[in-house]
Amino acid sequence: MNVANTQIQMRKGLLEFCVLHIISRGEVYTSDLIDELTQVQMIVVEGTLYPLLNRLKSASLVQYRWVESESGPPRKYYSITEEGKTFLGTLSETWNALVNSTLQITSKN
C-alpha cells in the first residue's frame, strides 16, 4: 500500500469542506483559494479546483460574479449561497464528530 496515495485521498476528501469554509468568509478569487490551500499544504492545482468549483456552483452551494480587471481579463469571484451555508454547517458538525472520534481512537495506546 502506498502512503502517498492514502494521503492524497485524505486531502481530496477534505478539499470540498475547506473550499466552502474559505468561501464562507467572504467573496474570493480562485488564485486566492489556491494560495491559501497551498500555504496549509492542501496541495491543489487549478485542474483540481475548477471542477470542484463547478460542482459546487451546479449544486447551488456557491455563486460567482464577474469583475472587470485593469490588468487582464475579467475575474470570477465566488461567494457562498444560503444553501451553501446550511450545507457547510452540516459538514462542520460531521467534521467535529469525526475529529472527536478519531482523537478518541488515536489517543489510546
C-alpha positions as CSV (number, residue, x, y, z in Angstrom):
1,M,0.0,0.0,0.0
2,N,1.3,3.4,-0.9
3,V,1.2,6.0,1.9
4,A,1.3,8.9,-0.6
5,N,-1.9,7.7,-2.3
6,T,-3.7,7.5,1.0
7,Q,-2.5,11.0,1.9
8,I,-3.8,12.3,-1.4
9,Q,-7.2,10.6,-0.8
10,M,-7.5,12.1,2.7
11,R,-6.8,15.6,1.3
12,K,-9.3,15.2,-1.5
13,G,-11.9,14.1,0.9
14,L,-11.5,17.4,2.9
15,L,-11.0,19.7,-0.1
16,E,-14.7,20.5,-0.6
17,F,-15.1,21.3,3.1
18,C,-12.1,23.5,3.1
19,V,-13.0,25.3,-0.1
20,L,-16.6,26.0,1.2
21,H,-15.1,27.2,4.5
22,I,-12.8,29.7,2.8
23,I,-15.5,31.0,0.6
24,S,-17.9,31.4,3.5
25,R,-15.5,34.1,5.0
26,G,-16.2,36.3,2.0
27,E,-16.0,36.7,-1.7
28,V,-12.8,35.1,-3.1
29,Y,-10.9,34.8,-6.3
30,T,-9.7,31.4,-7.5
31,S,-6.0,32.2,-7.1
32,D,-6.6,33.3,-3.5
33,L,-8.2,29.9,-2.8
34,I,-5.2,28.2,-4.4
35,D,-2.8,30.3,-2.3
36,E,-4.5,29.6,1.0
37,L,-4.8,25.9,0.3
38,T,-1.2,25.7,-0.8
39,Q,0.0,27.5,2.3
40,V,-1.6,24.9,4.6
41,Q,-0.2,22.1,2.4
42,M,-3.6,21.1,1.0
43,I,-1.8,21.0,-2.4
44,V,-4.2,22.0,-5.1
45,V,-3.7,22.6,-8.8
46,E,-6.2,24.6,-10.9
47,G,-7.1,21.4,-12.7
48,T,-8.5,20.0,-9.4
49,L,-10.1,23.2,-8.1
50,Y,-12.1,24.4,-11.1
51,P,-14.1,21.2,-11.5
52,L,-14.8,21.3,-7.7
53,L,-16.0,24.9,-8.0
54,N,-18.2,24.0,-11.0
55,R,-19.8,21.1,-8.9
56,L,-20.4,23.5,-6.0
57,K,-22.0,26.0,-8.4
58,S,-24.1,23.4,-10.0
59,A,-25.3,22.3,-6.6
60,S,-26.2,25.9,-5.8
61,L,-23.8,25.9,-2.9
62,V,-21.7,28.8,-4.3
63,Q,-22.3,31.5,-6.8
64,Y,-19.9,33.8,-8.7
65,R,-19.8,37.2,-10.3
66,W,-17.5,38.6,-12.9
67,V,-15.4,41.6,-12.0
68,E,-13.5,43.6,-14.6
69,S,-9.8,43.7,-14.1
70,E,-7.5,46.6,-15.0
71,S,-4.6,44.2,-15.6
72,G,-6.2,41.5,-17.7
73,P,-9.4,39.5,-18.4
74,P,-12.4,39.7,-16.0
75,R,-12.1,37.8,-12.8
76,K,-14.7,35.3,-11.4
77,Y,-15.3,35.9,-7.7
78,Y,-17.0,33.2,-5.6
79,S,-19.4,33.6,-2.7
80,I,-21.4,31.1,-0.7
81,T,-25.2,30.9,-1.0
82,E,-27.7,30.4,1.8
83,E,-28.0,26.8,0.8
84,G,-24.2,26.5,0.9
85,K,-24.1,27.9,4.4
86,T,-26.6,25.3,5.5
87,F,-24.6,22.6,3.8
88,L,-21.3,23.8,5.3
89,G,-23.0,23.8,8.8
90,T,-23.8,20.2,8.4
91,L,-20.3,19.4,7.1
92,S,-18.9,21.2,10.1
93,E,-21.0,19.1,12.5
94,T,-19.8,15.9,10.7
95,W,-16.1,17.2,10.8
96,N,-16.3,17.9,14.6
97,A,-17.8,14.4,15.2
98,L,-15.1,12.8,13.1
99,V,-12.3,14.7,14.8
100,N,-13.6,13.7,18.2
101,S,-14.0,10.0,17.2
102,T,-10.5,10.0,15.6
103,L,-8.9,11.5,18.7
104,Q,-10.6,9.0,21.0
105,I,-9.2,6.2,18.9
106,T,-5.7,7.5,18.3
107,S,-5.2,8.6,21.9
108,K,-5.4,5.1,23.2
109,N,-2.2,3.0,23.4
